[in-house]
Each structure stands twice: as structure tokens, then as C-alpha cells.
């Protein structure tokens, strides 16, 4: 159960990162460099959190026997 919740959280954060990256792309494309920059920063932090959740879940849920 913990493994499923960990992966669900990781993929949820990855979806949020993708949404933030899309908003950043729209900001850059619309000529709003400040919006593009800060949404890129937010997307990067969310991607780091997502990878941490996915890798951490994979490491801590493996069998040690």
C-alpha cells in the first residue's frame, strides 16, 4: 500500500510539473519572460520533488531478504 501511495504521489507531482512547464512555455511564447522564467523555476522544483518521491519509493519499498 505504501508503495502505491508513494508512486501515486510521485506521478501526481510529475503531472503538476508538466502543467507548470506548459504554463512556462505559454509565458515564453507570449513574450512574458518573467512569467516564463518563474514557471520554469517552479516546474524544475516540482520535477525534482517528483523524482525524489519516485526514486525514494523505489529504494525504500524493495525487499531486503
MOPAC internal coordinates of N, CA, C and O (Angstrom, degrees):
PM7 1SCF
backbone

  N    0.0000 0     0.00 0     0.00 0    0    0    0
  C    1.4457 1     0.00 0     0.00 0    1    0    0
  C    1.5352 1   111.28 1     0.00 0    2    1    0
  O    1.2310 1   121.33 1   137.38 1    3    2    1
  N    1.3373 1   115.06 1   -42.62 1    3    2    1
  C    1.4623 1   118.61 1   179.40 1    5    3    2
  C    1.5284 1   110.96 1   -63.89 1    6    5    3
  O    1.2310 1   121.09 1   144.03 1    7    6    5
  N    1.3270 1   115.52 1   -35.97 1    7    6    5
  C    1.4620 1   119.87 1  -179.98 1    9    7    6
  C    1.5284 1   110.56 1   -63.99 1   10    9    7
  O    1.2310 1   120.55 1   136.44 1   11   10    9
  N    1.3179 1   116.56 1   -43.56 1   11   10    9
  C    1.4676 1   120.70 1   179.79 1   13   11   10
  C    1.5293 1   110.80 1   -64.84 1   14   13   11
  O    1.2310 1   120.35 1   138.02 1   15   14   13
  N    1.3197 1   116.93 1   -41.98 1   15   14   13
  C    1.4676 1   119.62 1   179.42 1   17   15   14
  C    1.5302 1   111.90 1   -66.93 1   18   17   15
  O    1.2310 1   120.47 1   143.21 1   19   18   17
  N    1.3161 1   116.70 1   -36.79 1   19   18   17
  C    1.4629 1   120.10 1   178.17 1   21   19   18
  C    1.5183 1   111.87 1   -64.83 1   22   21   19
  O    1.2310 1   121.06 1   134.99 1   23   22   21
  N    1.3374 1   115.59 1   -45.01 1   23   22   21
  C    1.4642 1   118.73 1   178.22 1   25   23   22
  C    1.5215 1   111.44 1   -68.62 1   26   25   23
  O    1.2310 1   120.15 1   144.08 1   27   26   25
  N    1.3157 1   117.31 1   -35.92 1   27   26   25
  C    1.4664 1   120.67 1   176.93 1   29   27   26
  C    1.5259 1   110.66 1   -62.56 1   30   29   27
  O    1.2310 1   120.45 1   137.16 1   31   30   29
  N    1.3223 1   116.75 1   -42.84 1   31   30   29
  C    1.4669 1   120.55 1   177.68 1   33   31   30
  C    1.5303 1   110.59 1   -63.82 1   34   33   31
  O    1.2310 1   120.55 1   137.87 1   35   34   33
  N    1.3292 1   116.55 1   -42.13 1   35   34   33
  C    1.4626 1   120.34 1   179.80 1   37   35   34
  C    1.5139 1   111.97 1   -63.35 1   38   37   35
  O    1.2310 1   120.50 1   135.49 1   39   38   37
  N    1.3336 1   116.64 1   -44.51 1   39   38   37
  C    1.4633 1   119.34 1   179.59 1   41   39   38
  C    1.5328 1   111.35 1   -71.27 1   42   41   39
  O    1.2310 1   120.11 1   149.61 1   43   42   41
  N    1.3278 1   117.39 1   -30.39 1   43   42   41
  C    1.4622 1   120.14 1   174.55 1   45   43   42
  C    1.5210 1   111.53 1   -64.92 1   46   45   43
  O    1.2310 1   120.84 1   136.49 1   47   46   45
  N    1.3176 1   116.01 1   -43.51 1   47   46   45
  C    1.4648 1   119.90 1   176.98 1   49   47   46
  C    1.5251 1   111.20 1   -66.06 1   50   49   47
  O    1.2310 1   120.66 1   144.97 1   51   50   49
  N    1.3220 1   116.35 1   -35.03 1   51   50   49
  C    1.4586 1   119.78 1   177.25 1   53   51   50
  C    1.5262 1   111.14 1   -65.58 1   54   53   51
  O    1.2310 1   120.46 1   142.71 1   55   54   53
  N    1.3199 1   116.73 1   -37.29 1   55   54   53
  C    1.4672 1   120.35 1   176.48 1   57   55   54
  C    1.5316 1   110.77 1   -65.93 1   58   57   55
  O    1.2310 1   120.39 1   139.59 1   59   58   57
  N    1.3206 1   116.86 1   -40.41 1   59   58   57
  C    1.4635 1   120.10 1   176.64 1   61   59   58
  C    1.5295 1   110.82 1   -63.94 1   62   61   59
  O    1.2310 1   120.35 1   140.49 1   63   62   61
  N    1.3264 1   116.94 1   -39.51 1   63   62   61
  C    1.4676 1   120.87 1   177.56 1   65   63   62
  C    1.5216 1   110.81 1   -63.23 1   66   65   63
  O    1.2310 1   120.29 1   140.32 1   67   66   65
  N    1.3290 1   117.04 1   -39.68 1   67   66   65
  C    1.4632 1   120.14 1   178.46 1   69   67   66
  C    1.5256 1   110.59 1   -65.50 1   70   69   67
  O    1.2310 1   120.16 1   140.51 1   71   70   69
  N    1.3186 1   117.30 1   -39.49 1   71   70   69
  C    1.4647 1   120.51 1   176.89 1   73   71   70
  C    1.5215 1   112.00 1   -64.78 1   74   73   71
  O    1.2310 1   120.60 1   140.01 1   75   74   73
  N    1.3236 1   116.46 1   -39.99 1   75   74   73
  C    1.4644 1   120.25 1   177.84 1   77   75   74
  C    1.5232 1   110.75 1   -67.31 1   78   77   75
  O    1.2310 1   120.17 1   142.41 1   79   78   77
  N    1.3258 1   117.27 1   -37.59 1   79   78   77
  C    1.4630 1   120.55 1   177.76 1   81   79   78
  C    1.5259 1   110.47 1   -65.96 1   82   81   79
  O    1.2310 1   120.43 1   142.57 1   83   82   81
  N    1.3193 1   116.78 1   -37.43 1   83   82   81
  C    1.4717 1   120.28 1   177.78 1   85   83   82
  C    1.5308 1   110.16 1   -64.84 1   86   85   83
  O    1.2310 1   120.48 1   136.96 1   87   86   85
  N    1.3257 1   116.70 1   -43.04 1   87   86   85
  C    1.4613 1   120.40 1   178.00 1   89   87   86
  C    1.5323 1   110.64 1   -63.53 1   90   89   87
  O    1.2310 1   120.53 1   140.77 1   91   90   89
  N    1.3265 1   116.58 1   -39.23 1   91   90   89
  C    1.4651 1   120.17 1   177.21 1   93   91   90
  C    1.5228 1   110.61 1   -63.12 1   94   93   91
  O    1.2310 1   120.60 1   137.54 1   95   94   93
  N    1.3213 1   116.45 1   -42.46 1   95   94   93
  C    1.4680 1   120.77 1   179.23 1   97   95   94
  C    1.5300 1   110.68 1   -61.93 1   98   97   95
  O    1.2310 1   120.56 1   138.05 1   99   98   97
  N    1.3214 1   116.53 1   -41.95 1   99   98   97
  C    1.4699 1   120.01 1   177.78 1  101   99   98
  C    1.5276 1   110.97 1   -65.74 1  102  101   99
  O    1.2310 1   120.60 1   143.34 1  103  102  101
  N    1.3243 1   116.47 1   -36.66 1  103  102  101
  C    1.4643 1   120.16 1   177.39 1  105  103  102
  C    1.5171 1   112.37 1   -65.19 1  106  105  103
  O    1.2310 1   120.93 1   133.75 1  107  106  105
  N    1.3372 1   115.82 1   -46.25 1  107  106  105
  C    1.4612 1   119.53 1   178.12 1  109  107  106
  C    1.5220 1   110.44 1   -62.44 1  110  109  107
  O    1.2310 1   120.72 1   135.76 1  111  110  109
  N    1.3311 1   116.23 1   -44.24 1  111  110  109
  C    1.4596 1   120.38 1  -177.65 1  113  111  110
  C    1.5153 1   113.35 1   -66.79 1  114  113  111
  O    1.2310 1   120.55 1   151.38 1  115  114  113
  N    1.3316 1   116.55 1   -28.62 1  115  114  113
  C    1.4514 1   120.65 1  -179.60 1  117  115  114
  C    1.5176 1   113.84 1   -86.73 1  118  117  115
  O    1.2310 1   120.53 1  -177.46 1  119  118  117
  N    1.3286 1   116.59 1     2.54 1  119  118  117
  C    1.4603 1   119.65 1   179.03 1  121  119  118
  C    1.5190 1   113.91 1    85.08 1  122  121  119
  O    1.2310 1   120.28 1  -170.69 1  123  122  121
  N    1.3178 1   117.06 1     9.31 1  123  122  121
  C    1.4725 1   121.11 1   178.92 1  125  123  122
  C    1.5254 1   108.25 1   -99.25 1  126  125  123
  O    1.2310 1   121.07 1   -95.55 1  127  126  125
  N    1.3221 1   115.56 1    84.45 1  127  126  125
  C    1.4610 1   119.94 1  -173.87 1  129  127  126
  C    1.5210 1   112.38 1   -65.80 1  130  129  127
  O    1.2310 1   119.73 1   148.58 1  131  130  129
  N    1.3326 1   118.13 1   -31.42 1  131  130  129
  C    1.4566 1   119.98 1   179.11 1  133  131  130
  C    1.5293 1   110.84 1   -67.87 1  134  133  131
  O    1.2310 1   120.38 1   137.94 1  135  134  133
  N    1.3113 1   116.87 1   -42.06 1  135  134  133
  C    1.4633 1   120.88 1   177.68 1  137  135  134
  C    1.5255 1   109.80 1   -64.70 1  138  137  135
  O    1.2310 1   120.72 1   134.90 1  139  138  137
  N    1.3234 1   116.23 1   -45.10 1  139  138  137
  C    1.4519 1   120.55 1   179.04 1  141  139  138
  C    1.5137 1   112.57 1   -60.30 1  142  141  139
  O    1.2310 1   120.85 1   136.61 1  143  142  141
  N    1.3180 1   115.98 1   -43.39 1  143  142  141
  C    1.4657 1   120.14 1  -178.99 1  145  143  142
  C    1.5171 1   112.10 1   -63.85 1  146  145  143
  O    1.2310 1   120.43 1   128.44 1  147  146  145
  N    1.3399 1   116.78 1   -51.56 1  147  146  145
  C    1.4608 1   118.81 1  -174.90 1  149  147  146
  C    1.5216 1   112.60 1   -69.69 1  150  149  147
  O    1.2310 1   119.88 1   146.45 1  151  150  149
  N    1.3324 1   117.83 1   -33.55 1  151  150  149
  C    1.4651 1   118.63 1   176.19 1  153  151  150
  C    1.5236 1   110.67 1   -71.43 1  154  153  151
  O    1.2310 1   119.83 1   152.33 1  155  154  153
  N    1.3233 1   117.92 1   -27.67 1  155  154  153
  C    1.4625 1   120.50 1   173.29 1  157  155  154
  C    1.5189 1   110.58 1   -66.79 1  158  157  155
  O    1.2310 1   120.45 1   138.42 1  159  158  157
  N    1.3240 1   116.74 1   -41.58 1  159  158  157
  C    1.4607 1   121.06 1   177.04 1  161  159  158
  C    1.5285 1   110.28 1   -62.06 1  162  161  159
  O    1.2310 1   120.47 1   134.52 1  163  162  161
  N    1.3284 1   116.70 1   -45.48 1  163  162  161
  C    1.4634 1   120.88 1   179.38 1  165  163  162
  C    1.5305 1   110.32 1   -62.31 1  166  165  163
  O    1.2310 1   120.44 1   136.39 1  167  166  165
  N    1.3254 1   116.76 1   -43.61 1  167  166  165
  C    1.4641 1   120.66 1   179.08 1  169  167  166
  C    1.5304 1   111.07 1   -61.63 1  170  169  167
  O    1.2310 1   120.25 1   141.09 1  171  170  169
  N    1.3092 1   117.13 1   -38.91 1  171  170  169
  C    1.4679 1   120.48 1   179.43 1  173  171  170
  C    1.5235 1   110.76 1   -65.44 1  174  173  171
  O    1.2310 1   119.94 1   135.24 1  175  174  173
  N    1.3204 1   117.72 1   -44.76 1  175  174  173
  C    1.4685 1   120.33 1   178.26 1  177  175  174
  C    1.5248 1   111.72 1   -63.18 1  178  177  175
  O    1.2310 1   120.15 1   139.23 1  179  178  177
  N    1.3255 1   117.33 1   -40.77 1  179  178  177
  C    1.4624 1   120.63 1   178.09 1  181  179  178
  C    1.5233 1   111.37 1   -66.15 1  182  181  179
  O    1.2310 1   120.27 1   142.37 1  183  182  181
  N    1.3223 1   117.09 1   -37.63 1  183  182  181
  C    1.4651 1   120.27 1   177.76 1  185  183  182
  C    1.5264 1   111.06 1   -66.27 1  186  185  183
  O    1.2310 1   120.27 1   140.18 1  187  186  185
  N    1.3106 1   117.09 1   -39.82 1  187  186  185
  C    1.4658 1   120.99 1   176.85 1  189  187  186
  C    1.5270 1   110.13 1   -62.98 1  190  189  187
  O    1.2310 1   120.24 1   136.49 1  191  190  189
  N    1.3243 1   117.14 1   -43.51 1  191  190  189
  C    1.4647 1   120.92 1   178.38 1  193  191  190
  C    1.5256 1   110.98 1   -64.07 1  194  193  191
  O    1.2310 1   120.20 1   139.87 1  195  194  193
  N    1.3352 1   117.22 1   -40.13 1  195  194  193
  C    1.4626 1   121.24 1   179.58 1  197  195  194
  C    1.5219 1   110.61 1   -64.19 1  198  197  195
  O    1.2310 1   120.40 1   133.83 1  199  198  197
  N    1.3195 1   116.83 1   -46.17 1  199  198  197
  C    1.4582 1   119.74 1   178.81 1  201  199  198
  C    1.5264 1   111.60 1   -64.16 1  202  201  199
  O    1.2310 1   120.59 1   142.32 1  203  202  201
  N    1.3114 1   116.48 1   -37.68 1  203  202  201
  C    1.4638 1   120.06 1   176.40 1  205  203  202
  C    1.5132 1   111.96 1   -62.95 1  206  205  203
  O    1.2310 1   120.46 1   138.11 1  207  206  205
  N    1.3271 1   116.73 1   -41.89 1  207  206  205
  C    1.4668 1   120.24 1   178.99 1  209  207  206
  C    1.5252 1   111.17 1   -66.86 1  210  209  207
  O    1.2310 1   120.18 1   137.71 1  211  210  209
  N    1.3264 1   117.27 1   -42.29 1  211  210  209
  C    1.4638 1   120.38 1  -178.90 1  213  211  210
  C    1.5257 1   111.84 1   -68.78 1  214  213  211
  O    1.2310 1   120.34 1   133.25 1  215  214  213
  N    1.3089 1   116.95 1   -46.75 1  215  214  213
  C    1.4773 1   120.31 1   179.99 1  217  215  214
  C    1.5270 1   110.34 1   -68.17 1  218  217  215
  O    1.2310 1   120.12 1   137.54 1  219  218  217
  N    1.3163 1   117.37 1   -42.46 1  219  218  217
  C    1.4507 1   120.73 1   178.33 1  221  219  218
  C    1.5192 1   112.64 1   -61.68 1  222  221  219
  O    1.2310 1   120.48 1   139.53 1  223  222  221
  N    1.3252 1   116.69 1   -40.47 1  223  222  221
  C    1.4596 1   120.22 1   177.14 1  225  223  222
  C    1.5183 1   110.56 1   -65.09 1  226  225  223
  O    1.2310 1   120.70 1   137.18 1  227  226  225
  N    1.3259 1   116.27 1   -42.82 1  227  226  225
  C    1.4674 1   119.38 1  -179.93 1  229  227  226
  C    1.5361 1   111.61 1   -63.78 1  230  229  227
  O    1.2310 1   120.43 1   139.88 1  231  230  229
  N    1.3135 1   116.78 1   -40.12 1  231  230  229
  C    1.4621 1   120.63 1  -178.88 1  233  231  230
  C    1.5282 1   111.46 1   -70.22 1  234  233  231
  O    1.2310 1   120.34 1   134.62 1  235  234  233
  N    1.3175 1   116.96 1   -45.38 1  235  234  233
  C    1.4584 1   120.82 1  -172.30 1  237  235  234
  C    1.5176 1   113.71 1   -84.99 1  238  237  235
  O    1.2310 1   119.64 1   173.53 1  239  238  237
  N    1.3185 1   118.29 1    -6.47 1  239  238  237
  C    1.4571 1   118.99 1  -179.95 1  241  239  238
  C    1.5241 1   112.94 1  -109.61 1  242  241  239
  O    1.2310 1   119.90 1  -173.73 1  243  242  241
  N    1.3233 1   117.79 1     6.27 1  243  242  241
  C    1.4656 1   120.22 1   178.72 1  245  243  242
  C    1.5297 1   110.60 1   -79.88 1  246  245  243
  O    1.2310 1   121.44 1   -25.00 1  247  246  245
  N    1.3077 1   114.86 1   155.00 1  247  246  245
  C    1.4576 1   120.47 1   179.29 1  249  247  246
  C    1.5220 1   109.90 1   -78.94 1  250  249  247
  O    1.2310 1   120.79 1   -42.10 1  251  250  249
  N    1.3209 1   116.09 1   137.90 1  251  250  249
  C    1.4657 1   120.59 1  -179.00 1  253  251  250
  C    1.5186 1   111.11 1  -108.64 1  254  253  251
  O    1.2310 1   120.29 1  -165.01 1  255  254  253
  N    1.2869 1   117.05 1    14.99 1  255  254  253
  C    1.4621 1   119.63 1  -175.68 1  257  255  254
  C    1.4540 1   111.14 1  -103.19 1  258  257  255
  O    1.2310 1   120.10 1   180.00 1  259  258  257

